[in-house]
């Protein structure tokens, strides 16, 4: 294998080894230690590889019928990015800053052609109002499907709120929080009796 780039001092095989090690460790510092190179080199190879991969990908020519929208927080949860992915392939299609309606609308219009937006049938997302509004504006024909995680989270919160209200009047419910939330097969004997 040849050199990765005319200005680089490492080969493509080293880049491949570095990416494989990074996938195993999931840590840039640890990868740099294991391969005896600098953190800066690891970070630079990540960015170069990503740019190379994105330049080879041509989303605009492929038919896309389903997408997923989700946010990812960083910097101690105070900043967000919006991630557009393809649920069937598991590929990330694009990432944009913020999660407000204006930035999500701009991200959708940048990522897809108008024809692609009209051909999208379903969009899976959480119940974030900005996502719902942006999809309603950009992809009016799409069916919005809320992801299972958030639906179950809201249902569990509702059950717990009712349990808290009821526990004041009914002593039997006092230690029943986890009994109600656990799957039937995971309950202990005490929890099974309490549930009954």
MDTraj code that builds the backbone (N, CA, C; nanometers):
import mdtraj as md
import numpy as np

residues = "UNK UNK UNK UNK UNK UNK UNK UNK UNK UNK UNK UNK UNK UNK UNK UNK UNK UNK UNK UNK UNK UNK UNK UNK UNK UNK UNK UNK UNK UNK UNK UNK UNK UNK UNK UNK UNK UNK UNK UNK UNK UNK UNK UNK UNK UNK UNK UNK UNK UNK UNK UNK UNK UNK UNK UNK UNK UNK UNK UNK UNK UNK UNK UNK UNK UNK UNK UNK UNK UNK UNK UNK UNK UNK UNK UNK UNK UNK UNK UNK UNK UNK UNK UNK UNK UNK UNK UNK UNK UNK UNK UNK UNK UNK UNK UNK UNK UNK UNK UNK UNK UNK UNK UNK UNK UNK UNK UNK UNK UNK UNK UNK UNK UNK UNK UNK UNK UNK UNK UNK UNK UNK UNK UNK UNK UNK UNK UNK UNK UNK UNK UNK UNK UNK UNK UNK UNK UNK UNK UNK UNK UNK UNK UNK UNK UNK UNK UNK UNK UNK UNK UNK UNK UNK UNK UNK UNK UNK UNK UNK UNK UNK UNK UNK UNK UNK UNK UNK UNK UNK UNK UNK UNK UNK UNK UNK UNK UNK UNK UNK UNK UNK UNK UNK UNK UNK UNK UNK UNK UNK UNK UNK UNK UNK UNK UNK".split()
xyz = np.array([
    [0.0840, -0.1183, 0.0000],
    [0.0000, 0.0000, 0.0000],
    [0.0882, 0.1243, 0.0000],
    [0.0386, 0.2299, -0.0674],
    [0.1158, 0.3528, -0.0791],
    [0.0924, 0.4478, 0.0357],
    [0.1539, 0.5640, 0.0221],
    [0.1372, 0.6680, 0.1230],
    [-0.0054, 0.7194, 0.1186],
    [-0.0573, 0.7592, 0.2340],
    [-0.1954, 0.8056, 0.2434],
    [-0.2171, 0.9331, 0.1619],
    [-0.1225, 1.0254, 0.1691],
    [-0.1319, 1.1505, 0.0947],
    [0.0104, 1.1970, 0.0692],
    [0.0290, 1.2834, -0.0294],
    [0.1663, 1.3220, -0.0626],
    [0.2357, 1.3973, 0.0504],
    [0.1596, 1.4570, 0.1425],
    [0.2204, 1.5297, 0.2535],
    [0.2232, 1.4479, 0.3835],
    [0.1663, 1.3288, 0.3809],
    [0.1611, 1.2466, 0.5024],
    [0.2856, 1.1611, 0.5168],
    [0.3162, 1.1257, 0.6425],
    [0.4314, 1.0407, 0.6712],
    [0.3864, 0.9010, 0.7134],
    [0.2633, 0.8651, 0.6760],
    [0.2115, 0.7322, 0.7070],
    [0.1404, 0.6748, 0.5837],
    [0.1210, 0.5447, 0.5856],
    [0.0620, 0.4766, 0.4699],
    [-0.0878, 0.4537, 0.4904],
    [-0.1545, 0.4096, 0.3817],
    [-0.2956, 0.3740, 0.3912],
    [-0.3149, 0.2567, 0.4868],
    [-0.2201, 0.1640, 0.4890],
    [-0.2332, 0.0486, 0.5785],
    [-0.2267, 0.0932, 0.7253],
    [-0.1451, 0.1959, 0.7549],
    [-0.1418, 0.2492, 0.8911],
    [-0.2759, 0.3145, 0.9253],
    [-0.3324, 0.3884, 0.8303],
    [-0.4633, 0.4507, 0.8523],
    [-0.5681, 0.3453, 0.8826],
    [-0.5666, 0.2370, 0.8056],
    [-0.6626, 0.1284, 0.8266],
    [-0.6447, 0.0685, 0.9650],
    [-0.5207, 0.0441, 1.0035],
    [-0.4899, -0.0105, 1.1361],
    [-0.5375, 0.0848, 1.2454],
    [-0.5155, 0.2143, 1.2263],
    [-0.5561, 0.3141, 1.3239],
    [-0.7087, 0.3166, 1.3390],
    [-0.7814, 0.3154, 1.2286],
    [-0.9286, 0.3179, 1.2335],
    [-0.9812, 0.1911, 1.3006],
    [-0.9229, 0.0755, 1.2697],
    [-0.9642, -0.0499, 1.3335],
    [-0.9396, -0.0451, 1.4843],
    [-0.8231, 0.0067, 1.5240],
    [-0.7905, 0.0186, 1.6662],
    [-0.8851, 0.1165, 1.7351],
    [-0.9153, 0.2262, 1.6675],
    [-1.0063, 0.3261, 1.7216],
    [-1.1467, 0.2686, 1.7417],
    [-1.1917, 0.1860, 1.6476],
    [-1.3228, 0.1227, 1.6626],
    [-1.3241, 0.0271, 1.7814],
    [-1.2119, -0.0367, 1.8077],
    [-1.2046, -0.1305, 1.9202],
    [-1.1953, -0.0566, 2.0542],
    [-1.1149, 0.0497, 2.0605],
    [-1.0952, 0.1200, 2.1880],
    [-1.2008, 0.2265, 2.2131],
    [-1.2549, 0.2843, 2.1058],
    [-1.3498, 0.3956, 2.1143],
    [-1.2916, 0.5136, 2.1936],
    [-1.1592, 0.5297, 2.1822],
    [-1.0912, 0.6334, 2.2579],
    [-0.9668, 0.6777, 2.1802],
    [-0.9603, 0.8067, 2.1470],
    [-0.8486, 0.8572, 2.0666],
    [-0.7161, 0.8528, 2.1430],
    [-0.7184, 0.8866, 2.2704],
    [-0.5954, 0.8866, 2.3501],
    [-0.5387, 0.7459, 2.3619],
    [-0.6250, 0.6490, 2.3904],
    [-0.5813, 0.5097, 2.4039],
    [-0.5261, 0.4584, 2.2703],
    [-0.5921, 0.4939, 2.1603],
    [-0.5450, 0.4531, 2.0278],
    [-0.4069, 0.5099, 2.0005],
    [-0.3861, 0.6367, 2.0344],
    [-0.2554, 0.6995, 2.0141],
    [-0.1477, 0.6286, 2.0955],
    [-0.1803, 0.5903, 2.2188],
    [-0.0845, 0.5174, 2.3032],
    [-0.0503, 0.3811, 2.2434],
    [-0.1527, 0.3076, 2.2024],
    [-0.1303, 0.1722, 2.1493],
    [-0.0479, 0.1732, 2.0206],
    [-0.0709, 0.2726, 1.9355],
    [0.0004, 0.2788, 1.8079],
    [0.1255, 0.3668, 1.8144],
    [0.1546, 0.4184, 1.9334],
    [0.2737, 0.5017, 1.9566],
    [0.2815, 0.6190, 1.8584],
    [0.1702, 0.6919, 1.8532],
    [0.1666, 0.8122, 1.7691],
    [0.0996, 0.9228, 1.8500],
    [0.0909, 1.0410, 1.7921],
    [0.0332, 1.1539, 1.8654],
    [-0.1187, 1.1542, 1.8553],
    [-0.1798, 1.2172, 1.9538],
    [-0.3244, 1.2359, 1.9539],
    [-0.3660, 1.3167, 1.8316],
    [-0.2853, 1.4177, 1.7978],
    [-0.3147, 1.5015, 1.6797],
    [-0.3211, 1.4191, 1.5524],
    [-0.2315, 1.3217, 1.5380],
    [-0.2318, 1.2371, 1.4188],
    [-0.3601, 1.1536, 1.4133],
    [-0.3983, 1.0971, 1.5263],
    [-0.5220, 1.0173, 1.5314],
    [-0.6396, 1.1047, 1.4900],
    [-0.6480, 1.2240, 1.5462],
    [-0.7571, 1.3146, 1.5153],
    [-0.7561, 1.3557, 1.3685],
    [-0.6381, 1.3824, 1.3145],
    [-0.6271, 1.4226, 1.1734],
    [-0.6696, 1.3100, 1.0808],
    [-0.6304, 1.1862, 1.1125],
    [-0.6690, 1.0717, 1.0296],
    [-0.8203, 1.0509, 1.0338],
    [-0.8810, 1.0708, 1.1501],
    [-1.0277, 1.0605, 1.1601],
    [-1.0933, 1.1591, 1.0644],
    [-1.0487, 1.2842, 1.0694],
    [-1.1089, 1.3873, 0.9841],
    [-1.0817, 1.3619, 0.8358],
    [-0.9598, 1.3229, 0.8010],
    [-0.9273, 1.2947, 0.6612],
    [-1.0092, 1.1774, 0.6083],
    [-1.0190, 1.0720, 0.6861],
    [-1.0951, 0.9540, 0.6435],
    [-1.2426, 0.9864, 0.6249],
    [-1.2957, 1.0661, 0.7170],
    [-1.4364, 1.1063, 0.7069],
    [-1.4596, 1.1898, 0.5820],
    [-1.3727, 1.2858, 0.5589],
    [-1.3861, 1.3699, 0.4391],
    [-1.3754, 1.2873, 0.3110],
    [-1.2819, 1.1933, 0.3091],
    [-1.2658, 1.1056, 0.1913],
    [-1.3921, 1.0235, 0.1678],
    [-1.4460, 0.9677, 0.2751],
    [-1.5672, 0.8872, 0.2634],
    [-1.6866, 0.9684, 0.2182],
    [-1.7005, 1.0885, 0.2732],
    [-1.8122, 1.1742, 0.2342],
    [-1.8003, 1.2207, 0.0896],
    [-1.6791, 1.2442, 0.0435],
    [-1.6618, 1.2890, -0.0959],
    [-1.6971, 1.1783, -0.1955],
    [-1.6824, 1.0519, -0.1554],
    [-1.7151, 0.9387, -0.2439],
    [-1.8648, 0.9084, -0.2455],
    [-1.9346, 0.9513, -0.1434],
    [-2.0762, 0.9191, -0.1297],
    [-2.1603, 1.0175, -0.2091],
    [-2.2615, 0.9670, -0.2790],
    [-2.3485, 1.0525, -0.3583],
    [-2.4933, 1.0262, -0.3176],
    [-2.5373, 1.0939, -0.2139],
    [-2.6731, 1.0750, -0.1615],
    [-2.7776, 1.1223, -0.2614],
    [-2.7469, 1.2293, -0.3319],
    [-2.8468, 1.2944, -0.4169],
    [-2.8958, 1.2069, -0.5317],
    [-2.8203, 1.1036, -0.5705],
    [-2.8630, 1.0202, -0.6834],
    [-2.9358, 0.8933, -0.6394],
    [-2.9449, 0.8680, -0.5083],
    [-3.0086, 0.7457, -0.4594],
    [-3.1492, 0.7737, -0.4087],
    [-3.2429, 0.6833, -0.4376],
    [-3.3777, 0.7012, -0.3816],
    [-3.3775, 0.6689, -0.2322],
    [-3.4313, 0.7583, -0.1533],
    [-3.4387, 0.7376, -0.0088],
    [-3.5853, 0.7524, 0.0310],
    [-3.6409, 0.6455, 0.0891],
    [-3.7825, 0.6465, 0.1251],
    [-3.8058, 0.6680, 0.2741],
    [-3.7078, 0.6342, 0.3575],
    [-3.7231, 0.6457, 0.5023],
    [-3.5989, 0.7112, 0.5613],
    [-3.6205, 0.8007, 0.6574],
    [-3.5082, 0.8611, 0.7286],
    [-3.5398, 0.8661, 0.8786],
    [-3.4361, 0.8868, 0.9580],
    [-3.4508, 0.9073, 1.1017],
    [-3.3853, 1.0387, 1.1385],
    [-3.4472, 1.1112, 1.2304],
    [-3.3918, 1.2364, 1.2836],
    [-3.3698, 1.2179, 1.4325],
    [-3.2540, 1.2575, 1.4797],
    [-3.2268, 1.2498, 1.6226],
    [-3.1251, 1.3560, 1.6594],
    [-3.1204, 1.3903, 1.7877],
    [-3.0208, 1.4870, 1.8315],
    [-2.9147, 1.4171, 1.9135],
    [-2.7990, 1.4790, 1.9170],
    [-2.6874, 1.4293, 1.9974],
    [-2.6313, 1.5497, 2.0713],
    [-2.6179, 1.5364, 2.2033],
    [-2.5634, 1.6475, 2.2805],
    [-2.4125, 1.6303, 2.2963],
    [-2.3444, 1.7412, 2.3094],
    [-2.2009, 1.7398, 2.3362],
    [-2.1674, 1.8617, 2.4204],
    [-2.0451, 1.8709, 2.4659],
    [-2.0008, 1.9785, 2.5554],
    [-2.0898, 1.9847, 2.6788],
    [-2.0955, 1.8740, 2.7526],
    [-2.1706, 1.8622, 2.8773],
    [-2.3189, 1.8897, 2.8590],
    [-2.3737, 1.8518, 2.7435],
    [-2.5174, 1.8593, 2.7222],
    [-2.5739, 1.9962, 2.6912],
    [-2.4892, 2.0961, 2.6681],
    [-2.5385, 2.2308, 2.6434],
    [-2.5473, 2.2655, 2.4948],
    [-2.4880, 2.1834, 2.4111],
    [-2.4929, 2.2051, 2.2662],
    [-2.5460, 2.0789, 2.2006],
    [-2.6165, 2.0977, 2.0879],
    [-2.6759, 1.9838, 2.0184],
    [-2.6437, 1.9869, 1.8700],
    [-2.6396, 1.8674, 1.8113],
    [-2.6366, 1.8531, 1.6666],
    [-2.7554, 1.7649, 1.6279],
    [-2.8035, 1.7833, 1.5063],
    [-2.9101, 1.6996, 1.4532],
    [-2.8482, 1.6000, 1.3577],
    [-2.8849, 1.4739, 1.3730],
    [-2.8309, 1.3667, 1.2905],
    [-2.9428, 1.3101, 1.2032],
    [-2.9185, 1.3092, 1.0718],
    [-3.0112, 1.2447, 0.9784],
    [-2.9479, 1.1126, 0.9389],
    [-3.0224, 1.0039, 0.9580],
    [-2.9678, 0.8729, 0.9224],
    [-3.0681, 0.7935, 0.8395],
    [-3.0169, 0.6890, 0.7770],
    [-3.0974, 0.5987, 0.6966],
    [-3.1176, 0.4717, 0.7786],
    [-3.2406, 0.4472, 0.8291],
    [-3.2603, 0.3366, 0.9233],
    [-3.2341, 0.1980, 0.8652],
    [-3.2560, 0.1795, 0.7368],
    [-3.2355, 0.0463, 0.6779],
    [-3.0885, 0.0087, 0.6675],
    [-3.0048, 0.1060, 0.6317],
    [-2.8619, 0.0767, 0.6163],
    [-2.7828, 0.1093, 0.7428],
    [-2.8389, 0.1943, 0.8289],
    [-2.7678, 0.2354, 0.9487],
    [-2.6649, 0.3445, 0.9224],
    [-2.6660, 0.4016, 0.8027],
    [-2.5687, 0.5052, 0.7654],
    [-2.6162, 0.6437, 0.8091],
    [-2.5221, 0.7233, 0.8549],
    [-2.5503, 0.8638, 0.8840],
    [-2.5444, 0.9375, 0.7509],
    [-2.6530, 1.0094, 0.7188],
    [-2.6584, 1.0820, 0.5923],
    [-2.6030, 1.2230, 0.6045],
    [-2.6308, 1.2871, 0.7176],
    [-2.5783, 1.4218, 0.7379],
    [-2.5919, 1.4602, 0.8849],
    [-2.5133, 1.5587, 0.9243],
    [-2.5157, 1.6106, 1.0603],
    [-2.5146, 1.7626, 1.0504],
    [-2.5991, 1.8273, 1.1291],
    [-2.6038, 1.9734, 1.1290],
    [-2.6075, 2.0286, 1.2696],
    [-2.5602, 2.1506, 1.2850],
    [-2.5587, 2.2145, 1.4165],
    [-2.6994, 2.2515, 1.4593],
    [-2.7227, 2.2452, 1.5903],
    [-2.8472, 2.2855, 1.6558],
    [-2.9622, 2.1902, 1.6261],
    [-3.0724, 2.2142, 1.6957],
    [-3.1906, 2.1308, 1.6766],
    [-3.3178, 2.2142, 1.6713],
    [-3.3018, 2.3434, 1.6416],
    [-3.4189, 2.4294, 1.6283],
    [-3.4784, 2.4134, 1.4879],
    [-3.5998, 2.4606, 1.4708],
    [-3.6740, 2.4399, 1.3455],
    [-3.6012, 2.4963, 1.2239],
    [-3.5440, 2.6148, 1.2368],
    [-3.4752, 2.6793, 1.1243],
    [-3.3539, 2.5974, 1.0788],
    [-3.2717, 2.5519, 1.1734],
    [-3.1510, 2.4775, 1.1358],
    [-3.1850, 2.3373, 1.0839],
    [-3.2897, 2.2743, 1.1369],
    [-3.3297, 2.1414, 1.0883],
    [-3.3872, 2.1524, 0.9475],
    [-3.4664, 2.2570, 0.9215],
    [-3.5195, 2.2807, 0.7870],
    [-3.4049, 2.3011, 0.6877],
    [-3.3073, 2.3837, 0.7244],
    [-3.1916, 2.4088, 0.6375],
    [-3.1130, 2.2800, 0.6131],
    [-3.0982, 2.1976, 0.7163],
    [-3.0254, 2.0707, 0.7026],
    [-3.0971, 1.9759, 0.6068],
    [-3.2278, 1.9637, 0.6192],
    [-3.3047, 1.8761, 0.5294],
    [-3.2949, 1.9234, 0.3845],
    [-3.3054, 2.0549, 0.3642],
    [-3.2989, 2.1095, 0.2281],
    [-3.1591, 2.0990, 0.1685],
    [-3.0574, 2.1030, 0.2535],
    [-2.9187, 2.0894, 0.2061],
    [-2.8864, 1.9437, 0.1712],
    [-2.9389, 1.8514, 0.2509],
    [-2.9051, 1.7095, 0.2358],
    [-2.9752, 1.6450, 0.1170],
    [-3.1009, 1.6794, 0.0955],
    [-3.1808, 1.6124, -0.0070],
    [-3.2251, 1.7091, -0.1161],
    [-3.2458, 1.6543, -0.2363],
    [-3.3042, 1.7327, -0.3449],
    [-3.4545, 1.7435, -0.3197],
    [-3.5212, 1.8342, -0.3899],
    [-3.6664, 1.8492, -0.3741],
    [-3.7390, 1.7212, -0.4125],
    [-3.6892, 1.6538, -0.5161],
    [-3.7503, 1.5284, -0.5598],
    [-3.7361, 1.4212, -0.4506],
    [-3.6177, 1.4131, -0.3894],
    [-3.5969, 1.3161, -0.2818],
    [-3.6891, 1.3452, -0.1638],
    [-3.7042, 1.4738, -0.1284],
    [-3.7914, 1.5102, -0.0171],
    [-3.9357, 1.4669, -0.0443],
    [-3.9793, 1.4788, -0.1682],
    [-4.1156, 1.4383, -0.2031],
    [-4.1331, 1.2861, -0.2000],
    [-4.0236, 1.2114, -0.2158],
    [-4.0314, 1.0645, -0.2183],
    [-4.0108, 0.9992, -0.0818],
    [-3.9798, 1.0787, 0.0198],
    [-3.9621, 1.0227, 0.1545],
    [-4.0997, 0.9904, 0.2128],
    [-4.1187, 0.8637, 0.2523],
    [-4.2486, 0.8171, 0.3032],
    [-4.2610, 0.8289, 0.4539],
    [-4.1537, 0.7943, 0.5270],
    [-4.1610, 0.7965, 0.6735],
    [-4.0383, 0.8638, 0.7341],
    [-4.0626, 0.9330, 0.8437],
    [-3.9556, 0.9957, 0.9195],
    [-3.9729, 0.9524, 1.0648],
    [-3.8720, 0.8833, 1.1172],
    [-3.8730, 0.8391, 1.2563],
    [-3.7993, 0.9432, 1.3395],
    [-3.8612, 0.9874, 1.4496],
    [-3.8013, 1.0923, 1.5326],
    [-3.8598, 1.0867, 1.6726],
    [-3.8012, 1.1662, 1.7620],
    [-3.8634, 1.1806, 1.8932],
    [-3.9720, 1.2869, 1.8815],
    [-4.0283, 1.3284, 1.9917],
    [-4.1424, 1.4200, 1.9881],
    [-4.1016, 1.5662, 2.0004],
    [-3.9817, 1.5978, 1.9575],
    [-3.9308, 1.7346, 1.9632],
    [-4.0082, 1.8202, 1.8629],
    [-4.0709, 1.9267, 1.9106],
    [-4.1603, 2.0105, 1.8296],
    [-4.0906, 2.0686, 1.7060],
    [-3.9657, 2.1077, 1.7193],
    [-3.8922, 2.1648, 1.6055],
    [-3.8772, 2.0631, 1.4930],
    [-3.8537, 1.9357, 1.5279],
    [-3.8420, 1.8310, 1.4264],
    [-3.9750, 1.8102, 1.3551],
    [-4.0825, 1.8056, 1.4325],
    [-4.2161, 1.7855, 1.3743],
    [-4.2492, 1.8987, 1.2777],
    [-4.2227, 2.0235, 1.3181],
    [-4.2513, 2.1392, 1.2321],
    [-4.1648, 2.1403, 1.1061],
    [-4.0349, 2.1120, 1.1219],
    [-3.9443, 2.1124, 1.0065],
    [-3.9832, 2.0049, 0.9052],
    [-4.0171, 1.8864, 0.9541],
    [-4.0585, 1.7783, 0.8639],
    [-4.1914, 1.8129, 0.7978],
    [-4.2842, 1.8712, 0.8729],
    [-4.4122, 1.9140, 0.8152],
    [-4.3940, 2.0151, 0.7034],
    [-4.2938, 2.1013, 0.7178],
    [-4.2666, 2.2025, 0.6162],
    [-4.1922, 2.1440, 0.4959],
    [-4.0855, 2.0680, 0.5203],
    [-3.9993, 2.0176, 0.4121],
    [-4.0526, 1.8902, 0.3463],
    [-4.1138, 1.8041, 0.4243],
    [-4.1567, 1.6734, 0.3735],
    [-4.3047, 1.6530, 0.4090],
    [-4.3927, 1.7301, 0.3489],
    [-4.5345, 1.7243, 0.3889],
    [-4.6012, 1.5889, 0.3629],
    [-4.5482, 1.5108, 0.2694],
    [-4.6089, 1.3807, 0.2365],
    [-4.5662, 1.2694, 0.3318],
    [-4.4661, 1.2936, 0.4134],
    [-4.4096, 1.1879, 0.4981],
    [-4.4960, 1.1615, 0.6206],
    [-4.5008, 1.0349, 0.6579],
    [-4.5668, 0.9950, 0.7816],
    [-4.4638, 1.0038, 0.8935],
    [-4.5005, 1.0688, 1.0016],
    [-4.4104, 1.0829, 1.1158],
    [-4.4331, 0.9658, 1.2102],
    [-4.3226, 0.8964, 1.2417],
    [-4.3272, 0.7829, 1.3332],
    [-4.2379, 0.8186, 1.4521],
    [-4.2974, 0.8192, 1.5712],
    [-4.2184, 0.8516, 1.6902],
    [-4.1469, 0.7259, 1.7382],
    [-4.0207, 0.7414, 1.7723],
    [-3.9412, 0.6241, 1.8086],
    [-3.9870, 0.5618, 1.9401],
    [-3.9681, 0.4319, 1.9485],
    [-4.0138, 0.3494, 2.0598],
    [-3.9560, 0.3965, 2.1931],
    [-3.8310, 0.4349, 2.1941],
    [-3.7651, 0.4747, 2.3184],
    [-3.8411, 0.5875, 2.3873],
    [-3.8748, 0.6922, 2.3109],
    [-3.9408, 0.8080, 2.3715],
    [-4.0847, 0.7776, 2.4108],
    [-4.1546, 0.6975, 2.3316],
    [-4.2913, 0.6595, 2.3678],
    [-4.2938, 0.5833, 2.4995],
    [-4.2043, 0.4857, 2.5138],
    [-4.1986, 0.4058, 2.6362],
    [-4.1569, 0.4929, 2.7545],
    [-4.0651, 0.5864, 2.7303],
    [-4.0216, 0.6776, 2.8369],
    [-4.1401, 0.7579, 2.8897],
    [-4.2218, 0.8146, 2.7983],
    [-4.3371, 0.8932, 2.8405],
    [-4.4429, 0.8068, 2.9089],
    [-4.4644, 0.6852, 2.8598],
    [-4.5604, 0.5944, 2.9233],
    [-4.5144, 0.5578, 3.0640],
    [-4.3847, 0.5270, 3.0804],
    [-4.3317, 0.4948, 3.2125],
    [-4.3455, 0.6127, 3.3086],
    [-4.3225, 0.7342, 3.2591],
    [-4.3382, 0.8530, 3.3437],
    [-4.4836, 0.8707, 3.3854],
    [-4.5767, 0.8462, 3.2923],
    [-4.7193, 0.8587, 3.3246],
    [-4.7615, 0.7562, 3.4296],
    [-4.7168, 0.6312, 3.4120],
    [-4.7483, 0.5259, 3.5097],
    [-4.6914, 0.5626, 3.6457],
    [-4.5688, 0.6136, 3.6499],
    [-4.5060, 0.6488, 3.7764],
    [-4.5776, 0.7659, 3.8434],
    [-4.6219, 0.8643, 3.7647],
    [-4.6960, 0.9777, 3.8220],
    [-4.8273, 0.9323, 3.8850],
    [-4.8967, 0.8410, 3.8161],
    [-5.0217, 0.7876, 3.8710],
    [-4.9931, 0.7080, 3.9975],
    [-4.8873, 0.6267, 3.9955],
    [-4.8503, 0.5476, 4.1131],
    [-4.8195, 0.6377, 4.2321],
    [-4.7483, 0.7472, 4.2084],
    [-4.7142, 0.8401, 4.3169],
    [-4.8395, 0.9025, 4.3780],
    [-4.9350, 0.9362, 4.2915],
    [-5.0601, 0.9937, 4.3392],
    [-5.1395, 0.8917, 4.4208],
    [-5.1453, 0.7691, 4.3705],
    [-5.2239, 0.6633, 4.4332],
    [-5.1599, 0.6093, 4.5612],
    [-5.0277, 0.6139, 4.5728],
    [-4.9589, 0.5559, 4.6881],
    [-4.9968, 0.6270, 4.8177],
    [-5.0397, 0.7528, 4.8084],
    [-5.0807, 0.8278, 4.9269],
    [-5.2075, 0.7698, 4.9886],
    [-5.2918, 0.7097, 4.9049],
    [-5.4184, 0.6543, 4.9521],
    [-5.4150, 0.5029, 4.9687],
    [-5.3186, 0.4356, 4.9043],
    [-5.3169, 0.2899, 4.9057],
    [-5.1766, 0.2406, 4.9422],
    [-5.1609, 0.1873, 5.0626],
    [-5.0310, 0.1428, 5.1146],
    [-4.9691, 0.0292, 5.0332],
    [-5.0500, -0.0526, 4.9654],
    [-5.0000, -0.1673, 4.8885],
    [-4.9060, -0.1211, 4.7771],
    [-4.9277, -0.0032, 4.7247],
    [-4.8469, 0.0488, 4.6139],
    [-4.7152, 0.1110, 4.6593],
    [-4.6925, 0.1152, 4.7918],
    [-4.5779, 0.1876, 4.8462],
    [-4.4431, 0.1442, 4.7872],
    [-4.4194, 0.0144, 4.7739],
    [-4.2909, -0.0325, 4.7207],
    [-4.3071, -0.0910, 4.5802],
    [-4.4014, -0.0374, 4.5057],
    [-4.4355, -0.0967, 4.3764],
    [-4.3816, -0.0276, 4.2539],
    [-4.2943, 0.0711, 4.2706],
    [-4.2465, 0.1459, 4.1539],
    [-4.1804, 0.0544, 4.0504],
    [-4.0795, -0.0203, 4.0921],
    [-4.0059, -0.1040, 3.9971],
    [-4.0862, -0.2274, 3.9580],
    [-4.1788, -0.2682, 4.0446],
    [-4.2650, -0.3810, 4.0119],
    [-4.3496, -0.3484, 3.8896],
    [-4.4007, -0.2267, 3.8844],
    [-4.4838, -0.1861, 3.7709],
    [-4.4018, -0.1646, 3.6438],
    [-4.2790, -0.1170, 3.6588],
    [-4.1980, -0.0830, 3.5421],
    [-4.1216, -0.2013, 3.4844],
    [-4.0986, -0.3062, 3.5645],
    [-4.0200, -0.4202, 3.5176],
    [-4.1011, -0.5101, 3.4251],
    [-4.0310, -0.5764, 3.3338],
    [-4.0944, -0.6792, 3.2516],
    [-4.1338, -0.7955, 3.3416],
    [-4.2408, -0.8643, 3.3057],
    [-4.2945, -0.9723, 3.3885],
    [-4.1905, -1.0797, 3.4194],
    [-4.1110, -1.1187, 3.3202],
    [-4.0137, -1.2262, 3.3397],
    [-3.8937, -1.1841, 3.4260],
    [-3.8750, -1.0554, 3.4479],
    [-3.7613, -1.0064, 3.5274],
    [-3.7967, -0.9770, 3.6727],
    [-3.9219, -0.9929, 3.7105],
    [-3.9637, -0.9617, 3.8477],
    [-3.9149, -1.0683, 3.9453],
    [-3.8795, -1.0229, 4.0668],
    [-3.8445, -1.1169, 4.1741],
    [-3.9739, -1.1772, 4.2285],
    [-3.9614, -1.2784, 4.3149],
    [-4.0804, -1.3415, 4.3746],
    [-4.1616, -1.2396, 4.4534],
    [-4.0930, -1.1564, 4.5314],
    [-4.1616, -1.0526, 4.6093],
    [-4.2373, -0.9580, 4.5169],
    [-4.1719, -0.9182, 4.4050],
    [-4.2358, -0.8260, 4.3107],
    [-4.3555, -0.8902, 4.2412],
    [-4.3465, -1.0231, 4.2127],
    [-4.4597, -1.0936, 4.1512],
    [-4.5806, -1.0927, 4.2453],
    [-4.5556, -1.1191, 4.3743],
    [-4.6635, -1.1182, 4.4731],
    [-4.7225, -0.9778, 4.4883],
    [-4.6354, -0.8778, 4.4911],
    [-4.6792, -0.7406, 4.5022],
    [-4.7627, -0.6990, 4.3816],
    [-4.7203, -0.7420, 4.2640],
    [-4.7935, -0.7101, 4.1426],
    [-4.9329, -0.7709, 4.1431],
    [-4.9416, -0.8977, 4.1903],
    [-5.0713, -0.9654, 4.1995],
    [-5.1631, -0.8889, 4.2952],
])
top = md.Topology()
chain = top.add_chain()
for i, resn in enumerate(residues, 1):
    res = top.add_residue(resn, chain, resSeq=i)
    for name in ("N", "CA", "C"):
        top.add_atom(name, md.element.get_by_symbol(name[0]), res)
traj = md.Trajectory(xyz[None], top)
